[in-house]
Amino acid sequence: MADTPRPYWKGQLRLSLVSIGVTLYAATQSASRLQLHQIHKPSGKRIRYEKVAPGVGPVESEDIVKGFQLDNDAYVVLEPGELEEIKLESRHAIDLVQFVDYCEVDPRYFDRPYYLAPQSDESLEGFAVVRDALHQAKKMGLGQMAMRGREYLVAIKPCGRGLLLETLRYAEEVRASDTVFEDIEDPEFDEELTDLALELIERKSAPFDAEAFKDRYGDALRELIERKRGAKAVVEVEEGEERRQGAQVIDLMEALKRSVKGGGTSASRAGRKQTTKSRKRSTGGRAKKTTRKAS
Protein backbone atom coordinates (compact mmCIF):
# COMPACT_ATOMS: atom_id res chain seq x y z
CA MET A 1 0.00 0.00 0.00
CA ALA A 2 1.37 3.43 -0.97
CA ASP A 3 2.20 5.93 1.77
CA THR A 4 -0.49 8.53 2.40
CA PRO A 5 0.74 11.95 1.27
CA ARG A 6 1.20 14.76 3.75
CA PRO A 7 -2.03 16.72 4.44
CA TYR A 8 -2.13 20.11 2.76
CA TRP A 9 -5.07 21.54 4.73
CA LYS A 10 -7.63 20.41 7.31
CA GLY A 11 -11.03 21.90 8.00
CA GLN A 12 -14.77 21.66 7.45
CA LEU A 13 -16.77 21.08 4.26
CA ARG A 14 -20.10 22.81 4.86
CA LEU A 15 -23.37 22.24 3.03
CA SER A 16 -25.92 24.53 4.66
CA LEU A 17 -26.22 23.23 8.25
CA VAL A 18 -24.09 20.14 7.64
CA SER A 19 -20.40 20.36 8.56
CA ILE A 20 -18.03 17.54 7.62
CA GLY A 21 -14.43 17.28 8.76
CA VAL A 22 -12.19 16.88 5.69
CA THR A 23 -8.50 16.70 4.86
CA LEU A 24 -7.00 18.15 1.66
CA TYR A 25 -4.14 16.42 -0.17
CA ALA A 26 -2.21 17.47 -3.27
CA ALA A 27 -3.31 15.41 -6.28
CA THR A 28 -0.14 16.00 -8.31
CA GLN A 29 3.55 15.55 -7.58
CA SER A 30 6.14 17.79 -9.19
CA ALA A 31 8.96 15.72 -7.68
CA SER A 32 8.50 13.18 -10.49
CA ARG A 33 9.88 15.77 -12.94
CA LEU A 34 13.64 15.97 -13.15
CA GLN A 35 15.06 19.34 -12.17
CA LEU A 36 18.36 20.49 -13.65
CA HIS A 37 20.62 23.05 -11.96
CA GLN A 38 23.26 25.35 -13.43
CA ILE A 39 26.89 24.46 -12.61
CA HIS A 40 30.01 26.57 -13.22
CA LYS A 41 31.96 24.04 -15.29
CA PRO A 42 35.56 25.21 -14.55
CA SER A 43 35.08 25.18 -10.76
CA GLY A 44 32.23 22.69 -10.44
CA LYS A 45 30.32 25.09 -8.19
CA ARG A 46 26.57 25.63 -8.25
CA ILE A 47 25.39 28.90 -9.80
CA ARG A 48 23.57 31.10 -7.28
CA TYR A 49 21.50 34.20 -7.87
CA GLU A 50 21.94 37.29 -5.73
CA LYS A 51 19.37 40.02 -5.18
CA VAL A 52 20.98 43.17 -6.55
CA ALA A 53 19.88 46.73 -7.33
CA PRO A 54 21.43 48.59 -10.30
CA GLY A 55 24.12 50.96 -9.07
CA VAL A 56 23.83 49.58 -5.53
CA GLY A 57 24.89 45.95 -5.76
CA PRO A 58 23.72 43.14 -3.42
CA VAL A 59 20.94 44.20 -1.05
CA GLU A 60 19.63 42.85 2.25
CA SER A 61 16.29 41.04 2.33
CA GLU A 62 14.89 43.44 4.94
CA ASP A 63 15.44 46.35 2.53
CA ILE A 64 13.27 44.79 -0.17
CA VAL A 65 9.60 45.78 -0.61
CA LYS A 66 7.09 44.82 -3.27
CA GLY A 67 5.76 47.13 -5.96
CA PHE A 68 3.19 47.14 -8.75
CA GLN A 69 4.50 48.38 -12.11
CA LEU A 70 2.43 51.13 -13.72
CA ASP A 71 4.72 51.66 -16.71
CA ASN A 72 8.39 51.20 -17.56
CA ASP A 73 9.66 53.54 -14.83
CA ALA A 74 6.82 53.98 -12.34
CA TYR A 75 5.88 51.62 -9.50
CA VAL A 76 3.40 51.77 -6.65
CA VAL A 77 5.43 50.68 -3.61
CA LEU A 78 3.61 48.43 -1.13
CA GLU A 79 4.96 48.10 2.40
CA PRO A 80 4.89 44.68 4.15
CA GLY A 81 2.52 46.04 6.81
CA GLU A 82 0.08 47.27 4.17
CA LEU A 83 -0.01 43.88 2.49
CA GLU A 84 -0.46 42.19 5.87
CA GLU A 85 -3.52 44.34 6.61
CA ILE A 86 -5.43 43.18 3.54
CA LYS A 87 -4.58 39.49 3.95
CA LEU A 88 -7.55 37.26 4.64
CA GLU A 89 -7.42 35.16 7.76
CA SER A 90 -7.22 31.48 6.88
CA ARG A 91 -10.63 29.92 7.46
CA HIS A 92 -10.85 26.23 8.11
CA ALA A 93 -14.11 25.86 6.19
CA ILE A 94 -15.32 25.48 2.62
CA ASP A 95 -18.93 26.55 2.09
CA LEU A 96 -20.67 25.00 -0.91
CA VAL A 97 -22.93 27.80 -2.16
CA GLN A 98 -23.89 26.64 -5.66
CA PHE A 99 -24.10 23.47 -7.77
CA VAL A 100 -23.54 23.19 -11.53
CA ASP A 101 -23.33 20.46 -14.17
CA TYR A 102 -19.88 18.98 -14.85
CA CYS A 103 -19.70 20.45 -18.36
CA GLU A 104 -20.94 23.89 -17.32
CA VAL A 105 -17.54 25.19 -16.21
CA ASP A 106 -15.17 26.10 -19.05
CA PRO A 107 -11.97 23.98 -18.82
CA ARG A 108 -9.89 27.17 -19.01
CA TYR A 109 -10.98 28.04 -15.48
CA PHE A 110 -9.61 24.88 -13.85
CA ASP A 111 -6.26 25.46 -12.17
CA ARG A 112 -4.94 22.83 -9.72
CA PRO A 113 -6.43 19.54 -8.42
CA TYR A 114 -6.50 18.26 -4.83
CA TYR A 115 -8.03 15.22 -3.11
CA LEU A 116 -10.57 15.61 -0.30
CA ALA A 117 -10.91 12.77 2.20
CA PRO A 118 -12.90 12.41 5.45
CA GLN A 119 -10.91 13.64 8.42
CA SER A 120 -12.07 10.91 10.82
CA ASP A 121 -14.55 8.06 11.25
CA GLU A 122 -17.06 10.57 12.64
CA SER A 123 -16.95 12.43 9.33
CA LEU A 124 -17.38 9.34 7.16
CA GLU A 125 -21.19 9.23 7.01
CA GLY A 126 -21.68 12.88 6.05
CA PHE A 127 -18.79 12.69 3.59
CA ALA A 128 -20.29 9.64 1.85
CA VAL A 129 -23.76 11.25 1.69
CA VAL A 130 -22.45 14.41 0.00
CA ARG A 131 -20.22 12.40 -2.36
CA ASP A 132 -23.00 10.04 -3.46
CA ALA A 133 -25.52 12.86 -3.82
CA LEU A 134 -23.13 14.78 -6.10
CA HIS A 135 -22.50 11.61 -8.09
CA GLN A 136 -26.20 10.86 -8.62
CA ALA A 137 -27.00 14.47 -9.50
CA LYS A 138 -23.97 14.65 -11.83
CA LYS A 139 -23.19 18.00 -10.25
CA MET A 140 -20.20 19.68 -8.69
CA GLY A 141 -20.30 22.15 -5.84
CA LEU A 142 -18.79 25.63 -6.01
CA GLY A 143 -17.46 27.55 -3.04
CA GLN A 144 -14.59 29.64 -1.72
CA MET A 145 -11.86 29.01 0.82
CA ALA A 146 -9.45 31.48 2.43
CA MET A 147 -5.94 30.09 2.79
CA ARG A 148 -2.47 31.60 3.10
CA GLY A 149 -3.75 35.14 2.90
CA ARG A 150 -5.83 34.90 -0.28
CA GLU A 151 -9.23 33.57 -1.30
CA TYR A 152 -9.63 30.66 -3.70
CA LEU A 153 -12.63 29.73 -5.82
CA VAL A 154 -13.04 25.94 -5.76
CA ALA A 155 -15.11 23.23 -7.43
CA ILE A 156 -15.77 19.89 -5.71
CA LYS A 157 -16.98 16.71 -7.43
CA PRO A 158 -16.91 12.94 -6.81
CA CYS A 159 -13.67 11.08 -7.51
CA GLY A 160 -13.73 7.34 -6.84
CA ARG A 161 -14.43 6.84 -3.13
CA GLY A 162 -13.46 10.43 -2.32
CA LEU A 163 -13.88 13.95 -3.63
CA LEU A 164 -11.81 15.99 -6.05
CA LEU A 165 -11.33 19.67 -5.23
CA GLU A 166 -10.05 21.89 -8.03
CA THR A 167 -9.07 25.51 -7.59
CA LEU A 168 -10.56 27.73 -10.29
CA ARG A 169 -9.22 30.86 -11.93
CA TYR A 170 -11.27 34.01 -11.50
CA ALA A 171 -12.88 35.57 -14.58
CA GLU A 172 -10.26 38.32 -14.90
CA GLU A 173 -7.48 35.72 -15.01
CA VAL A 174 -8.76 34.10 -18.23
CA ARG A 175 -7.89 35.86 -21.47
CA ALA A 176 -10.72 36.18 -24.00
CA SER A 177 -10.22 33.85 -26.97
CA ASP A 178 -11.30 36.59 -29.40
CA THR A 179 -7.94 38.29 -28.95
CA VAL A 180 -6.36 35.29 -30.67
CA PHE A 181 -9.11 33.84 -32.87
CA GLU A 182 -10.84 36.94 -34.27
CA ASP A 183 -8.65 37.05 -37.41
CA ILE A 184 -9.23 33.40 -38.33
CA GLU A 185 -11.40 33.13 -41.43
CA ASP A 186 -13.55 30.15 -42.41
CA PRO A 187 -12.35 28.91 -45.83
CA GLU A 188 -14.56 27.03 -48.23
CA PHE A 189 -13.77 23.31 -48.50
CA ASP A 190 -15.34 20.07 -49.69
CA GLU A 191 -17.69 18.52 -47.11
CA GLU A 192 -16.12 15.14 -47.93
CA LEU A 193 -13.00 16.31 -46.09
CA THR A 194 -15.05 16.66 -42.93
CA ASP A 195 -16.48 13.16 -43.42
CA LEU A 196 -12.96 11.74 -43.76
CA ALA A 197 -11.84 13.58 -40.62
CA LEU A 198 -14.87 12.21 -38.74
CA GLU A 199 -14.01 8.68 -39.86
CA LEU A 200 -10.43 9.05 -38.62
CA ILE A 201 -11.66 10.41 -35.29
CA GLU A 202 -14.05 7.48 -34.93
CA ARG A 203 -11.30 4.95 -35.68
CA LYS A 204 -8.96 6.43 -33.09
CA SER A 205 -11.58 6.97 -30.38
CA ALA A 206 -10.91 5.02 -27.15
CA PRO A 207 -11.28 5.45 -23.38
CA PHE A 208 -8.65 7.73 -21.88
CA ASP A 209 -5.68 5.89 -20.33
CA ALA A 210 -2.97 8.15 -18.91
CA GLU A 211 -0.54 5.20 -18.74
CA ALA A 212 -0.62 4.95 -22.53
CA PHE A 213 1.23 8.27 -22.84
CA LYS A 214 4.90 8.46 -21.87
CA ASP A 215 7.23 11.41 -21.35
CA ARG A 216 9.87 10.44 -23.90
CA TYR A 217 12.14 13.36 -23.06
CA GLY A 218 11.94 12.61 -19.33
CA ASP A 219 12.76 8.93 -19.92
CA ALA A 220 15.71 9.84 -22.18
CA LEU A 221 16.98 12.34 -19.60
CA ARG A 222 16.85 9.75 -16.81
CA GLU A 223 18.68 7.27 -19.02
CA LEU A 224 21.38 9.85 -19.82
CA ILE A 225 21.83 10.69 -16.11
CA GLU A 226 22.15 7.02 -15.14
CA ARG A 227 24.60 6.37 -17.97
CA LYS A 228 26.82 9.28 -16.93
CA ARG A 229 26.60 8.31 -13.27
CA GLY A 230 27.70 4.80 -14.19
CA ALA A 231 30.67 6.30 -16.07
CA LYS A 232 31.64 8.26 -12.92
CA ALA A 233 30.93 11.60 -14.65
CA VAL A 234 29.99 13.15 -11.32
CA VAL A 235 31.30 16.35 -9.70
CA GLU A 236 31.13 17.37 -6.04
CA VAL A 237 29.29 20.68 -5.69
CA GLU A 238 29.90 22.88 -2.65
CA GLU A 239 26.78 24.23 -1.17
CA GLY A 240 28.23 27.35 0.20
CA GLU A 241 -1.45 24.45 10.50
CA GLU A 242 -3.02 24.83 13.34
CA ARG A 243 -5.94 22.39 13.50
CA ARG A 244 -9.42 23.62 14.32
CA GLN A 245 -12.22 21.26 15.31
CA GLY A 246 -15.85 21.65 14.28
CA ALA A 247 -17.84 23.86 16.65
CA GLN A 248 -20.83 21.58 17.25
CA VAL A 249 -21.72 18.15 15.91
CA ILE A 250 -25.39 17.83 15.01
CA ASP A 251 -27.39 14.90 13.71
CA LEU A 252 -26.78 14.50 9.95
CA MET A 253 -30.38 13.60 9.03
CA GLU A 254 -31.80 16.44 11.10
CA ALA A 255 -29.33 18.93 9.60
CA LEU A 256 -30.20 17.89 6.06
CA LYS A 257 -33.94 18.13 6.76
CA ARG A 258 -33.58 21.59 8.29
CA SER A 259 -31.40 22.73 5.38
CA VAL A 260 -33.99 21.56 2.83
CA LYS A 261 -36.74 23.39 4.75
CA GLY A 262 -34.69 26.58 4.57
CA GLY A 263 -33.05 26.48 7.97
CA GLY A 264 -29.64 26.93 6.42
CA THR A 265 -30.42 30.32 4.89
CA SER A 266 -30.63 32.24 8.14
CA ALA A 267 -27.65 30.36 9.55
CA SER A 268 -25.57 31.25 6.53
CA ARG A 269 -26.57 34.92 6.81
CA ALA A 270 -25.79 34.92 10.52
CA GLY A 271 -22.40 33.42 9.78
CA ARG A 272 -21.68 36.09 7.19
CA LYS A 273 -22.76 38.86 9.58
CA GLN A 274 -20.57 37.44 12.32
CA THR A 275 -17.62 37.29 9.92
CA THR A 276 -18.23 40.92 8.86
CA LYS A 277 -18.39 42.06 12.49
CA SER A 278 -15.18 40.21 13.29
CA ARG A 279 -13.39 41.83 10.35
CA LYS A 280 -14.62 45.30 11.40
CA ARG A 281 -13.35 44.75 14.92
CA SER A 282 -9.99 43.52 13.66
CA THR A 283 -9.51 46.46 11.25
CA GLY A 284 -11.30 49.26 13.12
CA GLY A 285 -9.83 48.39 16.50
CA ARG A 286 -6.42 47.65 15.03
CA ALA A 287 -6.28 44.44 17.00
CA LYS A 288 -3.47 42.08 16.26
CA LYS A 289 -4.21 39.52 13.59
CA THR A 290 -3.45 35.89 13.99
CA THR A 291 -2.06 34.29 10.86
CA ARG A 292 -2.89 30.62 10.67
CA LYS A 293 -0.62 28.53 8.55
CA ALA A 294 -2.12 25.71 6.51
CA SER A 295 -1.08 22.22 7.46
Backbone hydrogen bonds, N-H to C=O, Kabsch-Sander energy under -0.5 kcal/mol:
donor,donor_aa,acceptor,acceptor_aa,energy
8,Y,24,L,-3.8
9,W,24,L,-1.2
11,G,22,V,-2.2
12,Q,92,H,-1.7
13,L,20,I,-3.1
14,R,12,Q,-0.6
14,R,94,I,-3.3
15,L,18,V,-2.6
18,V,15,L,-2.2
19,S,17,L,-0.5
20,I,13,L,-2.1
22,V,11,G,-2.7
23,T,117,A,-2.7
24,L,9,W,-3.4
25,Y,115,Y,-2.7
27,A,113,P,-1.5
32,S,29,Q,-0.9
33,R,30,S,-1.8
36,L,34,L,-0.5
40,H,45,K,-3.7
41,K,39,I,-0.9
44,G,40,H,-3.1
45,K,40,H,-0.7
46,R,238,E,-0.6
47,I,38,Q,-2.6
52,V,50,E,-0.8
53,A,57,G,-2.1
56,V,53,A,-2.5
57,G,53,A,-2.8
59,V,51,K,-2.4
63,D,60,E,-1.4
64,I,61,S,-1.6
66,K,78,L,-1.1
68,F,76,V,-2.4
69,Q,67,G,-0.5
70,L,74,A,-2.8
71,D,74,A,-1.3
76,V,68,F,-2.7
77,V,75,Y,-0.7
78,L,66,K,-3.3
79,E,77,V,-0.5
83,L,79,E,-1.9
84,E,80,P,-2.1
85,E,81,G,-1.6
86,I,82,E,-1.0
87,K,83,L,-0.5
87,K,84,E,-0.7
88,L,149,G,-1.8
91,R,146,A,-1.6
93,A,91,R,-1.2
94,I,12,Q,-2.9
95,D,144,Q,-0.9
96,L,14,R,-2.7
96,L,94,I,-0.6
97,V,95,D,-0.7
97,V,142,L,-2.5
98,Q,142,L,-1.3
100,V,140,M,-2.2
102,Y,138,K,-1.0
104,E,101,D,-1.6
105,V,102,Y,-0.8
106,D,104,E,-0.6
109,Y,106,D,-2.3
110,F,107,P,-1.0
111,D,167,T,-2.9
112,R,167,T,-0.7
114,Y,165,L,-2.7
115,Y,25,Y,-3.0
116,L,163,L,-3.0
117,A,23,T,-2.3
119,Q,21,G,-2.6
123,S,120,S,-0.8
124,L,120,S,-0.5
124,L,121,D,-0.8
127,F,123,S,-2.3
128,A,124,L,-2.5
129,V,125,E,-2.2
130,V,126,G,-2.2
131,R,127,F,-2.4
132,D,128,A,-2.7
133,A,129,V,-2.2
134,L,130,V,-2.3
135,H,131,R,-2.1
136,Q,132,D,-2.6
137,A,133,A,-2.1
138,K,134,L,-0.9
139,K,134,L,-1.9
140,M,100,V,-2.5
141,G,156,I,-2.6
142,L,98,Q,-3.3
143,G,154,V,-2.0
144,Q,95,D,-0.6
145,M,152,Y,-2.2
147,M,145,M,-0.5
147,M,150,R,-2.7
149,G,88,L,-0.6
150,R,147,M,-1.5
152,Y,145,M,-3.1
153,L,168,L,-0.6
154,V,143,G,-2.9
155,A,166,E,-2.3
156,I,141,G,-2.7
157,K,164,L,-2.1
159,C,162,G,-2.4
162,G,159,C,-2.3
163,L,116,L,-1.9
164,L,157,K,-3.4
165,L,114,Y,-2.6
165,L,163,L,-0.5
166,E,155,A,-2.8
166,E,164,L,-0.5
167,T,112,R,-2.5
168,L,153,L,-3.5
169,R,109,Y,-3.4
173,E,170,Y,-1.9
174,V,170,Y,-0.5
174,V,171,A,-1.3
175,R,173,E,-0.6
179,T,176,A,-1.1
180,V,177,S,-1.8
181,F,177,S,-2.8
182,E,178,D,-1.9
184,I,181,F,-2.0
185,E,183,D,-0.5
193,L,190,D,-1.6
194,T,190,D,-0.7
195,D,191,E,-1.7
196,L,192,E,-2.3
197,A,193,L,-2.3
198,L,194,T,-2.6
199,E,195,D,-2.0
200,L,196,L,-2.2
201,I,197,A,-2.4
202,E,198,L,-2.4
203,R,199,E,-2.2
204,K,200,L,-1.9
205,S,202,E,-0.9
212,A,209,D,-1.7
213,F,210,A,-1.5
214,K,212,A,-0.5
216,R,214,K,-1.3
219,D,215,D,-2.5
220,A,216,R,-2.2
221,L,217,Y,-2.6
222,R,218,G,-2.4
223,E,219,D,-2.2
224,L,220,A,-2.3
225,I,221,L,-2.4
226,E,222,R,-2.5
227,R,223,E,-2.2
228,K,224,L,-2.3
229,R,225,I,-2.3
230,G,226,E,-2.2
231,A,227,R,-1.2
232,K,229,R,-1.4
233,A,228,K,-2.8
234,V,232,K,-1.8
237,V,235,V,-0.6
238,E,236,E,-0.5
240,G,238,E,-1.3
242,E,293,K,-0.8
250,I,248,Q,-0.6
255,A,251,D,-2.4
256,L,252,L,-2.4
257,K,253,M,-2.3
258,R,254,E,-2.4
259,S,255,A,-2.2
260,V,256,L,-2.4
261,K,257,K,-1.8
262,G,259,S,-1.0
263,G,258,R,-3.6
265,T,262,G,-0.9
266,S,262,G,-0.7
267,A,263,G,-1.0
268,S,264,G,-2.4
269,R,265,T,-2.3
270,A,266,S,-2.6
271,G,267,A,-2.3
272,R,268,S,-2.3
273,K,269,R,-2.6
274,Q,270,A,-2.6
275,T,271,G,-2.2
276,T,272,R,-2.5
277,K,273,K,-2.7
278,S,274,Q,-2.3
279,R,275,T,-2.3
280,K,276,T,-2.4
281,R,277,K,-2.4
282,S,278,S,-2.3
283,T,279,R,-2.2
284,G,280,K,-3.3
285,G,280,K,-0.5
285,G,281,R,-1.6
287,A,281,R,-0.6
291,T,289,K,-0.6
292,R,290,T,-0.6
293,K,291,T,-0.6
